[in-house]
Amino acid sequence: MLDAAVLAVLEAEGSATFVTKGPEGPHLVATWQSYLDAVDATTLVFPAGGYRVTEANLARDPSVQMIIGRQRSAEGPAIGFRLSGTAKVQSGEALHEQMKANYPWCRGVVVMHVAKVERILG
């Protein structure tokens, strides 16, 4: 799922847009791609500083989408992906403690389980 092409995009700095479903419609937040860690072939984690509305939305409906991308570079042409799946915010657990080592400000960690990857650019 999170193959070499997706992992290469995650290595490029850029904004990763994260979308949840709220009672009034889509809710968007963003983080930096450098904050995203691939735990395994289907799981991404990233720090949650604020994300209070995101967390409330995930408690009601865990379905999410994320957009990541990389501009044209020495590594190749521009490329982008839409990642779809489910997510939750964890705090006080192992993944959160690991994330706090790099981002002491994070109050939790978003754990995203990727079920579908679509190439949308490139």
Residue pairs with C-beta under 8 A, 6 or more apart in sequence:
1 41
1 42
1 114
1 115
1 117
2 38
2 40
2 41
2 42
2 44
2 114
2 117
3 117
5 79
5 81
5 119
6 68
6 81
6 83
6 117
7 38
8 70
8 75
9 33
9 68
9 69
9 70
9 79
9 80
9 81
10 33
10 36
10 38
10 68
11 33
12 33
12 70
12 71
12 73
12 75
13 32
13 33
13 34
14 32
14 33
14 68
14 69
14 70
14 71
15 30
15 31
15 32
15 33
16 30
16 31
16 32
16 33
16 35
16 36
16 46
16 66
16 67
16 68
17 28
17 29
17 30
17 66
17 67
18 28
18 29
18 30
18 31
18 54
18 64
18 65
18 66
18 110
19 26
19 27
19 28
19 64
19 65
19 66
20 26
20 27
20 29
20 53
20 54
20 57
20 58
20 61
20 63
20 64
20 87
21 27
21 57
21 60
21 61
21 63
22 53
22 56
22 57
23 60
27 53
27 54
27 57
29 51
29 53
29 54
31 46
31 47
33 68
35 46
35 47
35 103
36 44
36 45
36 46
36 68
37 44
37 45
37 46
37 99
38 44
39 45
39 95
39 111
42 85
42 113
42 114
42 115
43 111
43 112
43 113
43 114
44 66
44 83
44 111
44 112
44 114
45 95
45 99
45 109
45 110
45 111
45 112
46 99
46 109
46 110
46 112
47 99
47 102
47 103
47 105
47 106
47 108
47 109
47 110
48 54
48 55
48 89
48 106
48 107
48 108
48 109
48 110
49 103
49 105
49 106
49 107
51 89
51 108
51 110
54 89
54 110
55 89
55 108
58 64
58 87
58 88
58 89
62 86
62 87
62 88
63 84
63 85
63 86
64 84
64 85
64 86
64 87
64 112
65 82
65 83
65 84
66 82
66 83
66 112
67 80
67 81
67 82
67 83
67 120
68 80
68 81
68 83
69 78
69 79
69 80
69 81
69 121
70 78
70 79
70 80
71 78
72 78
77 122
78 121
78 122
79 119
79 121
79 122
80 119
80 120
80 121
80 122
81 117
81 118
81 119
81 120
81 121
82 117
82 118
82 120
83 112
83 114
83 116
83 117
84 114
84 115
84 116
84 117
84 118
85 112
85 113
85 114
85 115
85 116
86 112
86 113
86 115
87 110
87 111
87 112
87 113
88 110
88 111
89 108
89 109
89 110
89 111
90 96
90 108
90 109
90 111
91 107
91 108
91 109
93 109
95 109
95 111
96 106
96 108
96 109
99 106
99 109
100 106
